[in-house]
Amino acid sequence: MKKQVLLFNLNGQRRQNVEAVCRKLSLDVHVVEREHFKSPLGSLVGIRGLSLSPGGTGNAAGEMLIFYGLSSDDLDRFLESYREEETNPVKLKAVLTPHNMSWDAGRLYEELEKERKEIG
């Protein structure tokens, strides 16, 4: 399984910072274009045969990072390196799991926003 980071709505220096950290840690980077926001998230990392679960909007309105295939140590290294590179980090981050891999980007984005607001 490849270690991958999916980028949604990242541009400019922030995108370059994420890409630099991924290169440093030998992680594959996939910039997800808007026309793929309605696809099952798992299909974006190469998982075949997924059906899109209901409830998605396909509208990930802001920046988001999704991690796939990273161990907890890999994730910790990414986050530590990313904090060193980026003073204003992307707020919405998630790990692709069996639970959310059939969701579209909009559904995950909305769920992460909801959780972030609940946490405060």
Secondary structure, 3 states (H helix, E strand, C coil): CCCEEEEECCCHHHHHHHHHHHHHCCCEEEEECHHHCCCCHHHHCCCCCCCCCCCCCCCCCCCEEEEECCCHHHHHHHHHHHHHHCCCCCCCEEECCCCCCCCCHHHHHHHHHHHHHHHC
